[in-house]
């Protein structure tokens, strides 16, 4: 049996911008905060795509979607996940499960976990029961502890069909 495990990590600056939504896992989260980035800055989808691509020893999202490309400005990160999923199917694998850890002091993730899980289920085409999401703080240490940004660690398990 061919089983592959991959990890991905992403961080973005947390800002207050009433014109920019906070998007996590493909879901728009009601919040006074947003994430700054070249694309929609969805830390979950970025870390998750890198986890999936890493499990396949493929390119990372920076190679596939460089932040220097003006055509990708404000891009919906669902495109990144679609590309990662095409790598999975083209190589004869399926996504077994994913595990997500969001790192930061704010906003609180617990009220949004199920919305994010349902969005990821749709984007990944896997059952919501195969998606773990949790959040942690840095106990007020570092940039995340000061509320300056959010991070995400993602792990993906792939199985050869």
The 8 nearest C-alpha neighbors of each residue, nearest first, counted from 0:
[[1, 2, 159, 158, 160, 3, 157, 92],
 [2, 0, 159, 158, 3, 157, 160, 92],
 [3, 1, 158, 157, 0, 159, 4, 156],
 [4, 2, 157, 54, 156, 158, 1, 5],
 [5, 3, 156, 54, 155, 157, 2, 6],
 [4, 6, 54, 50, 53, 155, 154, 51],
 [7, 5, 50, 154, 153, 155, 53, 49],
 [6, 8, 50, 46, 49, 153, 152, 47],
 [7, 9, 152, 46, 151, 153, 6, 10],
 [8, 10, 46, 151, 42, 150, 45, 152],
 [11, 9, 150, 149, 42, 151, 148, 12],
 [12, 10, 148, 149, 34, 35, 13, 150],
 [11, 13, 148, 35, 34, 147, 14, 149],
 [14, 12, 148, 34, 147, 33, 35, 11],
 [15, 13, 33, 32, 34, 16, 12, 35],
 [14, 16, 32, 33, 31, 17, 13, 34],
 [17, 15, 18, 19, 14, 33, 32, 31],
 [16, 18, 19, 15, 31, 20, 32, 33],
 [19, 17, 16, 20, 33, 15, 21, 31],
 [18, 20, 16, 17, 33, 21, 34, 15],
 [21, 19, 33, 22, 27, 18, 28, 17],
 [22, 20, 33, 28, 27, 34, 32, 23],
 [21, 23, 27, 26, 41, 28, 25, 20],
 [24, 22, 41, 26, 25, 43, 27, 21],
 [23, 25, 43, 115, 44, 26, 119, 118],
 [24, 26, 23, 118, 22, 77, 27, 119],
 [27, 25, 23, 22, 24, 115, 118, 28],
 [26, 28, 22, 21, 20, 23, 29, 25],
 [29, 27, 21, 22, 30, 26, 23, 111],
 [28, 30, 27, 21, 31, 20, 32, 22],
 [31, 29, 32, 28, 21, 106, 33, 20],
 [30, 32, 15, 33, 17, 29, 16, 21],
 [33, 31, 15, 30, 14, 21, 13, 16],
 [32, 34, 21, 14, 20, 13, 15, 19],
 [35, 33, 13, 40, 12, 14, 11, 21],
 [36, 34, 12, 40, 11, 13, 14, 33],
 [37, 35, 40, 38, 39, 34, 11, 12],
 [36, 38, 72, 73, 66, 39, 40, 35],
 [39, 37, 73, 74, 40, 72, 36, 71],
 [38, 40, 73, 41, 75, 74, 36, 76],
 [41, 39, 36, 38, 34, 42, 35, 11],
 [40, 42, 23, 22, 43, 44, 39, 45],
 [43, 41, 45, 9, 44, 40, 151, 46],
 [42, 44, 24, 46, 45, 41, 23, 151],
 [43, 45, 47, 24, 46, 41, 42, 48],
 [44, 46, 42, 48, 47, 43, 41, 49],
 [47, 45, 7, 8, 9, 49, 43, 153],
 [46, 48, 50, 44, 153, 49, 45, 7],
 [49, 47, 51, 45, 50, 80, 46, 83],
 [48, 50, 7, 52, 46, 47, 51, 59],
 [51, 49, 6, 7, 5, 47, 53, 48],
 [52, 50, 48, 54, 53, 49, 155, 5],
 [51, 53, 57, 49, 55, 54, 50, 48],
 [52, 54, 56, 5, 50, 55, 51, 49],
 [53, 55, 5, 4, 3, 51, 52, 56],
 [54, 56, 57, 52, 53, 51, 3, 87],
 [57, 55, 53, 54, 52, 58, 5, 51],
 [58, 56, 52, 55, 53, 59, 54, 86],
 [57, 59, 62, 52, 60, 56, 63, 53],
 [60, 58, 61, 62, 49, 52, 57, 63],
 [59, 61, 63, 62, 64, 49, 58, 48],
 [62, 60, 65, 64, 59, 63, 66, 58],
 [61, 63, 60, 59, 64, 65, 58, 66],
 [62, 64, 60, 61, 65, 59, 58, 79],
 [63, 65, 61, 60, 62, 66, 71, 68],
 [66, 64, 61, 67, 68, 62, 63, 60],
 [65, 67, 68, 37, 64, 61, 71, 69],
 [66, 68, 65, 69, 71, 37, 64, 72],
 [67, 69, 70, 66, 71, 65, 72, 64],
 [70, 68, 71, 72, 67, 66, 37, 65],
 [71, 69, 68, 72, 74, 73, 67, 66],
 [70, 72, 74, 69, 68, 73, 38, 66],
 [71, 73, 37, 38, 69, 74, 70, 68],
 [74, 72, 38, 39, 37, 71, 75, 36],
 [75, 73, 38, 71, 72, 39, 76, 37],
 [74, 76, 77, 39, 78, 73, 38, 79],
 [77, 75, 78, 79, 74, 44, 39, 41],
 [76, 78, 80, 79, 75, 81, 25, 122],
 [79, 77, 81, 76, 80, 75, 82, 74],
 [78, 80, 76, 82, 77, 81, 83, 48],
 [79, 81, 83, 77, 82, 78, 48, 84],
 [82, 80, 78, 84, 79, 83, 77, 85],
 [81, 83, 85, 79, 80, 84, 78, 86],
 [84, 82, 80, 86, 85, 81, 48, 52],
 [85, 83, 87, 81, 86, 82, 80, 88],
 [84, 86, 82, 88, 87, 83, 89, 81],
 [87, 85, 83, 89, 84, 88, 90, 82],
 [88, 86, 84, 92, 85, 90, 89, 93],
 [87, 89, 91, 85, 90, 92, 86, 84],
 [90, 88, 86, 91, 87, 85, 92, 84],
 [89, 91, 88, 87, 92, 86, 159, 55],
 [92, 90, 88, 89, 160, 159, 87, 93],
 [93, 91, 159, 87, 160, 158, 88, 90],
 [94, 92, 158, 157, 95, 87, 159, 160],
 [93, 95, 157, 96, 156, 158, 92, 155],
 [96, 94, 157, 156, 93, 158, 129, 97],
 [97, 95, 129, 156, 94, 130, 155, 98],
 [96, 98, 155, 130, 154, 131, 156, 129],
 [97, 99, 131, 154, 153, 130, 132, 155],
 [98, 100, 153, 132, 152, 131, 133, 101],
 [101, 99, 133, 152, 134, 151, 132, 153],
 [102, 100, 151, 134, 150, 135, 133, 99],
 [103, 101, 150, 135, 136, 149, 151, 134],
 [104, 102, 136, 143, 149, 105, 144, 135],
 [103, 105, 136, 146, 144, 143, 106, 137],
 [106, 104, 107, 103, 146, 108, 149, 136],
 [105, 107, 108, 104, 30, 32, 103, 31],
 [106, 108, 105, 109, 110, 104, 111, 134],
 [109, 107, 111, 110, 112, 106, 134, 105],
 [108, 110, 112, 111, 107, 134, 133, 113],
 [111, 109, 108, 112, 107, 113, 114, 106],
 [112, 110, 114, 108, 109, 113, 115, 28],
 [113, 111, 115, 109, 114, 110, 116, 108],
 [112, 114, 116, 115, 111, 117, 110, 109],
 [113, 115, 117, 111, 116, 112, 118, 26],
 [114, 116, 118, 112, 113, 24, 117, 26],
 [115, 117, 113, 119, 118, 114, 127, 120],
 [118, 116, 120, 114, 119, 115, 127, 113],
 [117, 119, 115, 121, 120, 116, 25, 26],
 [120, 118, 122, 116, 121, 117, 123, 24],
 [121, 119, 117, 127, 125, 123, 118, 124],
 [120, 122, 124, 118, 119, 123, 117, 125],
 [121, 123, 119, 120, 124, 118, 77, 80],
 [122, 124, 120, 125, 121, 119, 84, 80],
 [125, 123, 121, 120, 122, 126, 119, 94],
 [126, 124, 120, 123, 127, 129, 121, 94],
 [125, 127, 128, 129, 120, 124, 130, 121],
 [126, 128, 120, 129, 130, 116, 117, 125],
 [127, 129, 126, 130, 131, 125, 96, 116],
 [130, 128, 96, 127, 126, 97, 131, 125],
 [131, 129, 97, 127, 128, 98, 96, 116],
 [130, 132, 98, 99, 97, 129, 133, 128],
 [133, 131, 99, 100, 98, 130, 112, 134],
 [132, 134, 100, 99, 101, 131, 135, 112],
 [135, 133, 101, 100, 102, 108, 132, 136],
 [136, 134, 102, 101, 103, 137, 133, 100],
 [135, 137, 103, 104, 138, 102, 144, 134],
 [136, 138, 144, 139, 140, 103, 143, 135],
 [139, 137, 136, 140, 144, 104, 135, 141],
 [144, 138, 140, 137, 145, 141, 136, 143],
 [141, 139, 144, 137, 138, 145, 142, 143],
 [140, 142, 144, 143, 145, 139, 137, 147],
 [141, 143, 145, 147, 144, 148, 146, 140],
 [144, 142, 103, 148, 146, 145, 147, 141],
 [139, 145, 143, 140, 141, 137, 146, 142],
 [144, 146, 142, 143, 147, 139, 141, 140],
 [147, 145, 143, 144, 148, 104, 105, 142],
 [148, 146, 142, 13, 143, 145, 12, 149],
 [149, 147, 12, 13, 143, 11, 146, 142],
 [150, 148, 103, 10, 102, 11, 143, 13],
 [149, 151, 10, 102, 9, 101, 103, 42],
 [150, 152, 101, 9, 100, 8, 102, 42],
 [151, 153, 8, 100, 7, 99, 46, 101],
 [154, 152, 99, 7, 47, 46, 6, 98],
 [153, 155, 6, 98, 97, 5, 50, 7],
 [156, 154, 97, 5, 50, 51, 4, 96],
 [155, 157, 4, 95, 96, 3, 94, 97],
 [158, 156, 94, 3, 95, 93, 2, 92],
 [157, 159, 2, 92, 93, 1, 160, 95],
 [160, 158, 92, 1, 91, 93, 2, 157],
 [159, 92, 91, 158, 93, 1, 0, 88]]
